[in-house]
Amino acid sequence: MKCSRPPLKLAAMLTLACAISSCSLVPEYFRPAQPVPDTYPGQSASDSVTEAPALTWQSYFPDADLQKLIQVGLEHNRDLKTAVLRMDEAQATYGVQKADRLPTVQGNLNYDRSRTVFSSKQAFEAKLFRIGVGISEYEIDVFGRVKSLSQAALEQYFSVTENRQAVQTTLVTEIATQYVNFLAINDQLKLAQQTLDDRKQTLQRTQRRFDAGLDQVLDVKAAQIQVEQVQAQFAQWQRQLATTQNALYLLLGETSHRTPLPVKPLAALKLADVTPGLPSSLLTRRADIRAAEHQLKSANANIGAARAAFYPRLQLTTNVGLVNSDFSKLFSDTGSNYWAFSPQLLVPIFNYGRNKANLNLAETRQHIEVVNYEKTIQTAFKEVMDVLSTRTAIAEESAARDRLQALESSRLQLVKRKLDQGLVTYLELLDAQRSVLDAQSQAVQIQQQALQNQVGLYKALGGS
């Protein structure tokens, strides 16, 4: 059995179609200008790093305990898993769109039977078996419509990939922030417990002096009030500790609390100190900015597809195979072969302005993505500025809180010595103890804010 080859014209036309399909009507892409200053306020370009190094969470959070928690979160957090699945979804969508650029070859097996009646006494019946392979309605991408749609889908995939990185950055930031809160609350609980023990001892001493006729009932009541106040604060910190633990375990993706939360003094938690660089470094560091730019490129490619809709579309249908009226002889030497070549040119004539409206829609969406891209850069610039502007103030407040804590502790020692000499009352002692507790608690709070500020800088600079 021999099968005749398609004419050479068919191969020539296919080659020509592939050659002219490289045409593209996608507008040339230009990255919009950065809508923020070249440097941060109070910063000069000469003392800044233009090409800032990569900011990984392993280098920014060197604490071993915190790194273990972050690793657990990266493995089990549900938001991150959803982001990964979204990335797989976008990749599959791009694969489908990319496949449209190549012809789909299909096999077919047909059976046709017909009966034609010529008169009341004469009829003709025919049956035909046909088997073959061919291409059905393959669009030869002369003006780049299919290629533009494929490019738009690819940029969408890149954008979703960057969004996944942005979710990871946010997750790492939230885990670090909650761990800072967890350690700070434990420090507050420790202070409250120590103060509660001291207040109970003071109450016992005051009660003994009252029983001996040395103190008044007012002193006893004041000591009792101090104990209850600290007891209430202790219960409050316990409640906040439970809430913080639950939030941290939710971020870790382990609601069963299998992963232990290491406890240490807040002062023992050290973070890396980095330079912010210039605002231009945010374009490559921050995943949300990169994602917004890919969205812009996708919208730019869709304009090319909308433009191509104004031009004719060339579709190709081909088929080659075997044909016979007897199925048993379909593959025998007596079988017949056939081929078909059916190009089709579709020319838009009158579509009620649909193509023009689609082009306007694509251009408008591209303008929207430009604005979104610029807004994303401005938001990133603001977040960095918020961190940098508060860092100096926090450092100054922290130093002042340390000095105040030292002064209040010195005052308490002085009041205790005078109390032993009978020069002050127990009310003054209780007041001095309350002032020391407040100063110590505020010192922990400002230390907590300083670490939170450092964690915020990691996110603002686009840590990975």
ABEGO torsion letter per residue (X at the ends): XBBBBBBAAAAAAAAAAAAAAABBABBBBBBBBBABBABBBGBBAAABBABBBBBBAAAABABAAAAAAAAAAAAABAAAAAAAAAAAAAAAAAAAAAAAABBBBBBBBBBBBBBBBABAABBBBBBBBBBBBBBBGBBBBAAGAAAAAAAAAAAAAAAAAAAAAAAAAAAAAAAAAAAAAAAAAAAAAAAAAAAAAAAAAAAAAAAAAAAAGABBAAAAAAAAAAAAAAAAAAAAAAAAAAAAAAAAAAAAGBAAGABBBBBBBAAABBBBBBBAEBAAAAAAABAAAAAAAAAAAAAAAAAAAAAAAABBBBBBBBBBEBBBABAAAAABAABBBBBBBBBBBBBBABAGGAAAAAAAAAAAAAAAAAAAAAAAAAAAAAAAAAAAAAAAAAAAAAAAAAAAAAAAAAAAAAAAAAAAAGABBAAAAAAAAAAAAAAAAAAAAAAAAAAAAAAAAAAAAGBX
